[in-house]
């Protein structure tokens, strides 16, 4: 039976000793002797010291490696962020051509892609803005230039017949009306683009709305001997802003009249179901080239600039129509063939969302 065990350091050596008492079998309290067993455990301690040193070394290397990994990881993360910040500052200062190089497929790469898409969008908006300002300037300068020429003729010419006075004043009045139309269209478009326009939604009889438009535009059609044909198989009531929808549909019908040759026709058709109403405007006009159909809803865009100005167009009517229909959560599509005519289809929900 083992009574005790201990380790001691003696003469620079590590020794482990164990003492066992020898007892009388008849009287266990009587100790007959003690057996002591000792063993040198220097090798064990040397091994433990070696293991400890290795553990300390591994801990040091691990700490160093962890520090290096943390440094490189933070660098990998912060470097793209710094590059992004530099690019943001460049864009803020007006450099819309700034792009970030996309590397990998991680979150930063996705952020870089989004940033590049944003700058492309901003660049397109800036181009549109510059084009818009240029077009507005041109549209306003053209009638002003005509007015200036006419007034100078009246001022500096002597002995002008009264008939010529009347003709010049009639031309001036026409140019003033044109200026007024451009300004009103611009104001309407700016309001629609600002998304600050509130729709005055009310139950509206679509049939009555179309009939009122046709009654107003019939004199314009009669001047060109153009037939206005109205088709509808049922009464249709929709929840819309009557004033704005009237303007949108009027623009389509008026364009159909302007660009249809004498003796042609413009057809307006209403169809509906329980969910949607469809207004179709078809003319037998000059048509629109395929490559231009995707751009006709852009502001100031004209397929035939000379003809548009001769007919009094501002290039804003279809853009106003498009924005109005979108505000009603609807859609507008066009199909056209040159020399045959065009068809515009407006879709709007029966119930306003």
Secondary structure as a PSIPRED ss2 file (coil, helix, strand):
# PSIPRED VFORMAT (PSIPRED V4.0)

   1 X C   1.000  0.000  0.000
   2 X C   1.000  0.000  0.000
   3 X C   1.000  0.000  0.000
   4 X E   0.000  0.000  1.000
   5 X E   0.000  0.000  1.000
   6 X E   0.000  0.000  1.000
   7 X E   0.000  0.000  1.000
   8 X E   0.000  0.000  1.000
   9 X E   0.000  0.000  1.000
  10 X E   0.000  0.000  1.000
  11 X C   1.000  0.000  0.000
  12 X C   1.000  0.000  0.000
  13 X E   0.000  0.000  1.000
  14 X E   0.000  0.000  1.000
  15 X E   0.000  0.000  1.000
  16 X E   0.000  0.000  1.000
  17 X E   0.000  0.000  1.000
  18 X E   0.000  0.000  1.000
  19 X E   0.000  0.000  1.000
  20 X E   0.000  0.000  1.000
  21 X E   0.000  0.000  1.000
  22 X E   0.000  0.000  1.000
  23 X E   0.000  0.000  1.000
  24 X C   1.000  0.000  0.000
  25 X C   1.000  0.000  0.000
  26 X C   1.000  0.000  0.000
  27 X C   1.000  0.000  0.000
  28 X C   1.000  0.000  0.000
  29 X C   1.000  0.000  0.000
  30 X C   1.000  0.000  0.000
  31 X E   0.000  0.000  1.000
  32 X E   0.000  0.000  1.000
  33 X E   0.000  0.000  1.000
  34 X E   0.000  0.000  1.000
  35 X E   0.000  0.000  1.000
  36 X E   0.000  0.000  1.000
  37 X E   0.000  0.000  1.000
  38 X E   0.000  0.000  1.000
  39 X E   0.000  0.000  1.000
  40 X E   0.000  0.000  1.000
  41 X C   1.000  0.000  0.000
  42 X H   0.000  1.000  0.000
  43 X H   0.000  1.000  0.000
  44 X H   0.000  1.000  0.000
  45 X H   0.000  1.000  0.000
  46 X H   0.000  1.000  0.000
  47 X H   0.000  1.000  0.000
  48 X H   0.000  1.000  0.000
  49 X H   0.000  1.000  0.000
  50 X H   0.000  1.000  0.000
  51 X H   0.000  1.000  0.000
  52 X H   0.000  1.000  0.000
  53 X H   0.000  1.000  0.000
  54 X H   0.000  1.000  0.000
  55 X H   0.000  1.000  0.000
  56 X H   0.000  1.000  0.000
  57 X H   0.000  1.000  0.000
  58 X H   0.000  1.000  0.000
  59 X H   0.000  1.000  0.000
  60 X H   0.000  1.000  0.000
  61 X H   0.000  1.000  0.000
  62 X H   0.000  1.000  0.000
  63 X H   0.000  1.000  0.000
  64 X H   0.000  1.000  0.000
  65 X H   0.000  1.000  0.000
  66 X H   0.000  1.000  0.000
  67 X H   0.000  1.000  0.000
  68 X H   0.000  1.000  0.000
  69 X H   0.000  1.000  0.000
  70 X H   0.000  1.000  0.000
  71 X H   0.000  1.000  0.000
  72 X H   0.000  1.000  0.000
  73 X H   0.000  1.000  0.000
  74 X H   0.000  1.000  0.000
  75 X H   0.000  1.000  0.000
  76 X H   0.000  1.000  0.000
  77 X H   0.000  1.000  0.000
  78 X H   0.000  1.000  0.000
  79 X H   0.000  1.000  0.000
  80 X H   0.000  1.000  0.000
  81 X H   0.000  1.000  0.000
  82 X H   0.000  1.000  0.000
  83 X H   0.000  1.000  0.000
  84 X H   0.000  1.000  0.000
  85 X H   0.000  1.000  0.000
  86 X H   0.000  1.000  0.000
  87 X H   0.000  1.000  0.000
  88 X H   0.000  1.000  0.000
  89 X H   0.000  1.000  0.000
  90 X H   0.000  1.000  0.000
  91 X H   0.000  1.000  0.000
  92 X H   0.000  1.000  0.000
  93 X C   1.000  0.000  0.000
  94 X C   1.000  0.000  0.000
  95 X C   1.000  0.000  0.000
  96 X C   1.000  0.000  0.000
  97 X C   1.000  0.000  0.000
  98 X C   1.000  0.000  0.000
  99 X C   1.000  0.000  0.000
 100 X C   1.000  0.000  0.000
 101 X C   1.000  0.000  0.000
 102 X C   1.000  0.000  0.000
 103 X C   1.000  0.000  0.000
 104 X C   1.000  0.000  0.000
 105 X C   1.000  0.000  0.000
 106 X C   1.000  0.000  0.000
 107 X H   0.000  1.000  0.000
 108 X H   0.000  1.000  0.000
 109 X H   0.000  1.000  0.000
 110 X H   0.000  1.000  0.000
 111 X H   0.000  1.000  0.000
 112 X H   0.000  1.000  0.000
 113 X H   0.000  1.000  0.000
 114 X H   0.000  1.000  0.000
 115 X H   0.000  1.000  0.000
 116 X H   0.000  1.000  0.000
 117 X H   0.000  1.000  0.000
 118 X H   0.000  1.000  0.000
 119 X H   0.000  1.000  0.000
 120 X H   0.000  1.000  0.000
 121 X H   0.000  1.000  0.000
 122 X H   0.000  1.000  0.000
 123 X H   0.000  1.000  0.000
 124 X H   0.000  1.000  0.000
 125 X H   0.000  1.000  0.000
 126 X H   0.000  1.000  0.000
 127 X H   0.000  1.000  0.000
 128 X H   0.000  1.000  0.000
 129 X H   0.000  1.000  0.000
 130 X H   0.000  1.000  0.000
 131 X H   0.000  1.000  0.000
 132 X H   0.000  1.000  0.000
 133 X H   0.000  1.000  0.000
 134 X H   0.000  1.000  0.000
 135 X H   0.000  1.000  0.000
 136 X H   0.000  1.000  0.000
 137 X H   0.000  1.000  0.000
 138 X H   0.000  1.000  0.000
 139 X H   0.000  1.000  0.000
 140 X H   0.000  1.000  0.000
 141 X H   0.000  1.000  0.000
 142 X H   0.000  1.000  0.000
 143 X H   0.000  1.000  0.000
 144 X H   0.000  1.000  0.000
 145 X H   0.000  1.000  0.000
 146 X H   0.000  1.000  0.000
 147 X H   0.000  1.000  0.000
 148 X H   0.000  1.000  0.000
 149 X H   0.000  1.000  0.000
 150 X H   0.000  1.000  0.000
 151 X H   0.000  1.000  0.000
 152 X H   0.000  1.000  0.000
 153 X H   0.000  1.000  0.000
 154 X H   0.000  1.000  0.000
 155 X H   0.000  1.000  0.000
 156 X H   0.000  1.000  0.000
 157 X C   1.000  0.000  0.000
 158 X C   1.000  0.000  0.000
 159 X C   1.000  0.000  0.000
 160 X C   1.000  0.000  0.000
 161 X C   1.000  0.000  0.000
 162 X H   0.000  1.000  0.000
 163 X H   0.000  1.000  0.000
 164 X H   0.000  1.000  0.000
 165 X H   0.000  1.000  0.000
 166 X H   0.000  1.000  0.000
 167 X H   0.000  1.000  0.000
 168 X H   0.000  1.000  0.000
 169 X H   0.000  1.000  0.000
 170 X H   0.000  1.000  0.000
 171 X H   0.000  1.000  0.000
 172 X H   0.000  1.000  0.000
 173 X H   0.000  1.000  0.000
 174 X H   0.000  1.000  0.000
 175 X H   0.000  1.000  0.000
 176 X H   0.000  1.000  0.000
 177 X H   0.000  1.000  0.000
 178 X H   0.000  1.000  0.000
 179 X H   0.000  1.000  0.000
 180 X H   0.000  1.000  0.000
 181 X H   0.000  1.000  0.000
 182 X H   0.000  1.000  0.000
 183 X H   0.000  1.000  0.000
 184 X H   0.000  1.000  0.000
 185 X H   0.000  1.000  0.000
 186 X H   0.000  1.000  0.000
 187 X H   0.000  1.000  0.000
 188 X H   0.000  1.000  0.000
 189 X H   0.000  1.000  0.000
 190 X H   0.000  1.000  0.000
 191 X H   0.000  1.000  0.000
 192 X H   0.000  1.000  0.000
 193 X H   0.000  1.000  0.000
 194 X C   1.000  0.000  0.000
 195 X C   1.000  0.000  0.000
 196 X C   1.000  0.000  0.000
 197 X C   1.000  0.000  0.000
 198 X C   1.000  0.000  0.000
 199 X C   1.000  0.000  0.000
 200 X C   1.000  0.000  0.000
 201 X E   0.000  0.000  1.000
 202 X E   0.000  0.000  1.000
 203 X E   0.000  0.000  1.000
 204 X E   0.000  0.000  1.000
 205 X E   0.000  0.000  1.000
 206 X H   0.000  1.000  0.000
 207 X H   0.000  1.000  0.000
 208 X H   0.000  1.000  0.000
 209 X H   0.000  1.000  0.000
 210 X H   0.000  1.000  0.000
 211 X H   0.000  1.000  0.000
 212 X H   0.000  1.000  0.000
 213 X H   0.000  1.000  0.000
 214 X H   0.000  1.000  0.000
 215 X H   0.000  1.000  0.000
 216 X H   0.000  1.000  0.000
 217 X H   0.000  1.000  0.000
 218 X H   0.000  1.000  0.000
 219 X H   0.000  1.000  0.000
 220 X H   0.000  1.000  0.000
 221 X H   0.000  1.000  0.000
 222 X H   0.000  1.000  0.000
 223 X H   0.000  1.000  0.000
 224 X C   1.000  0.000  0.000
 225 X C   1.000  0.000  0.000
 226 X C   1.000  0.000  0.000
 227 X E   0.000  0.000  1.000
 228 X E   0.000  0.000  1.000
 229 X E   0.000  0.000  1.000
 230 X E   0.000  0.000  1.000
 231 X E   0.000  0.000  1.000
 232 X E   0.000  0.000  1.000
 233 X C   1.000  0.000  0.000
 234 X C   1.000  0.000  0.000
 235 X C   1.000  0.000  0.000
 236 X C   1.000  0.000  0.000
 237 X E   0.000  0.000  1.000
 238 X E   0.000  0.000  1.000
 239 X E   0.000  0.000  1.000
 240 X E   0.000  0.000  1.000
 241 X E   0.000  0.000  1.000
 242 X H   0.000  1.000  0.000
 243 X H   0.000  1.000  0.000
 244 X H   0.000  1.000  0.000
 245 X H   0.000  1.000  0.000
 246 X H   0.000  1.000  0.000
 247 X H   0.000  1.000  0.000
 248 X H   0.000  1.000  0.000
 249 X H   0.000  1.000  0.000
 250 X H   0.000  1.000  0.000
 251 X H   0.000  1.000  0.000
 252 X H   0.000  1.000  0.000
 253 X H   0.000  1.000  0.000
 254 X H   0.000  1.000  0.000
 255 X H   0.000  1.000  0.000
 256 X H   0.000  1.000  0.000
 257 X H   0.000  1.000  0.000
 258 X H   0.000  1.000  0.000
 259 X C   1.000  0.000  0.000
 260 X C   1.000  0.000  0.000
 261 X C   1.000  0.000  0.000
 262 X C   1.000  0.000  0.000
 263 X C   1.000  0.000  0.000
 264 X C   1.000  0.000  0.000
 265 X E   0.000  0.000  1.000
 266 X E   0.000  0.000  1.000
 267 X E   0.000  0.000  1.000
 268 X E   0.000  0.000  1.000
 269 X E   0.000  0.000  1.000
 270 X E   0.000  0.000  1.000
 271 X E   0.000  0.000  1.000
 272 X E   0.000  0.000  1.000
 273 X C   1.000  0.000  0.000
 274 X C   1.000  0.000  0.000
 275 X C   1.000  0.000  0.000
 276 X E   0.000  0.000  1.000
 277 X E   0.000  0.000  1.000
 278 X E   0.000  0.000  1.000
 279 X E   0.000  0.000  1.000
 280 X E   0.000  0.000  1.000
 281 X E   0.000  0.000  1.000
 282 X E   0.000  0.000  1.000
 283 X E   0.000  0.000  1.000
 284 X C   1.000  0.000  0.000
 285 X C   1.000  0.000  0.000
 286 X C   1.000  0.000  0.000
 287 X C   1.000  0.000  0.000
 288 X C   1.000  0.000  0.000
 289 X C   1.000  0.000  0.000
 290 X H   0.000  1.000  0.000
 291 X H   0.000  1.000  0.000
 292 X H   0.000  1.000  0.000
 293 X H   0.000  1.000  0.000
 294 X H   0.000  1.000  0.000
 295 X H   0.000  1.000  0.000
 296 X C   1.000  0.000  0.000
 297 X C   1.000  0.000  0.000
 298 X C   1.000  0.000  0.000
 299 X C   1.000  0.000  0.000
 300 X C   1.000  0.000  0.000
 301 X C   1.000  0.000  0.000
 302 X C   1.000  0.000  0.000
 303 X C   1.000  0.000  0.000
 304 X C   1.000  0.000  0.000
 305 X H   0.000  1.000  0.000
 306 X H   0.000  1.000  0.000
 307 X H   0.000  1.000  0.000
 308 X H   0.000  1.000  0.000
 309 X H   0.000  1.000  0.000
 310 X H   0.000  1.000  0.000
 311 X C   1.000  0.000  0.000
 312 X C   1.000  0.000  0.000
 313 X C   1.000  0.000  0.000
 314 X C   1.000  0.000  0.000
 315 X C   1.000  0.000  0.000
 316 X C   1.000  0.000  0.000
 317 X H   0.000  1.000  0.000
 318 X H   0.000  1.000  0.000
 319 X H   0.000  1.000  0.000
 320 X H   0.000  1.000  0.000
 321 X H   0.000  1.000  0.000
 322 X H   0.000  1.000  0.000
 323 X H   0.000  1.000  0.000
 324 X H   0.000  1.000  0.000
 325 X H   0.000  1.000  0.000
 326 X H   0.000  1.000  0.000
 327 X H   0.000  1.000  0.000
 328 X C   1.000  0.000  0.000
 329 X C   1.000  0.000  0.000
 330 X C   1.000  0.000  0.000
 331 X E   0.000  0.000  1.000
 332 X E   0.000  0.000  1.000
 333 X E   0.000  0.000  1.000
 334 X E   0.000  0.000  1.000
 335 X E   0.000  0.000  1.000
 336 X E   0.000  0.000  1.000
 337 X E   0.000  0.000  1.000
 338 X C   1.000  0.000  0.000
 339 X C   1.000  0.000  0.000
 340 X C   1.000  0.000  0.000
 341 X E   0.000  0.000  1.000
 342 X E   0.000  0.000  1.000
 343 X E   0.000  0.000  1.000
 344 X E   0.000  0.000  1.000
 345 X E   0.000  0.000  1.000
 346 X E   0.000  0.000  1.000
 347 X E   0.000  0.000  1.000
 348 X E   0.000  0.000  1.000
 349 X E   0.000  0.000  1.000
 350 X C   1.000  0.000  0.000
 351 X C   1.000  0.000  0.000
 352 X C   1.000  0.000  0.000
 353 X C   1.000  0.000  0.000
